[in-house]
């Protein structure tokens, strides 16, 4: 009886203290909040560059990855993403006359043209149309300023901590800047949108717009789609101030990498070389074996504890020398009854301190309440203490 009493009392104290079952591990600080160190054994002729694993988000290569720089028309990744997140993508409307009068690359919009938001997204991502970006911004938000607020709010959601958007097209402005790392985060997010991913992977496309609408051919400026096998996007950019900017994504086998270069005069070759290097350094690794076994005490249950179940996580690809570790968080104890499949915690997986995956823990089986126990634990506890 004394042993049972002590067990109940410990469970009550744990509840009050909010104690977690957890491995000792450093605080999970987002990579974007840190200064990403330069890779020591390789460099490019870009002013800033980064390669990330699209699956896990971890940084494989960095060169001035947090440096604030103009990013030219790679800005349109955000503009197109916001456009494709709107409703009524295929509804036609008349473009704003002032919005389409803009310098630089164009998708060929004219005053009085009827166009859809989907067509504008194609025009931005393939032809890099500044007119398309402006037209979309005015249609969606009413003004460039309000659209820039939308862009910056979405950037904050993504975790782009070193970015400030001013223009929807990417034309130069002293307060319009980003970083190689932030643009990689943006590309990773945008590629989760199926419409965006489908558009930026096309070398050519036909869209109808005009007065009245008629079919137009749009050609993608991203040369890697034709020259580097496995390329699936994303966006080019250039202004005199920003230099050549390129955000790209390529896949090989089960791996998908995102590469960003800002102000890089030889970007096509640099991206191809980075892909060859880092695809070659990656090896698929099973992480199921590092997930620890977890059991959680059950108060008032027909059995004293319940095992945690998890679905085997997908493989990750690691470079030679990279190590994996875990951090387990689970309920200090559970009250019966416990239902099979009930979420009872999670396991975070790290690769050299970079958070790469999170695996939910659920109850592996049902645990019924102890039938002979009629008193509530509160009344029992106060009765025991009196």
Secondary structure, DSSP 8 states (H G I E B T S, - for coil): -HHHHHHHHHHHHHHHHT--B---------GGGS-----SS---SSSEEEEEETTT--EEEEESTT--B--GGGGHHHHHHHHHTSS-TT-EEE--TTTT--SS------TT-EEEHHHHHHHHHTS--HHHHHHHHHHHHSSHHHHHHHHHHHHHHHT-TT-B---SS----TT-BB-HHHHHHHHHHHTTSHHHHHHHT-SEEEEEEETTEEEEEEE---THHHHSTTEEEEEEEEETTTEEEEEEEEEETTEEEEEEEES-TTHHHHHHHHHHHHHHHEEEE--GGGS---EEEEETBSSSEEEEE------EEEETT--EEEEEEE-SEEES-B-TT-EEEEEEEEETTEEEEEEEEEESS-B-B-TT--S-HHHHHHHHH-
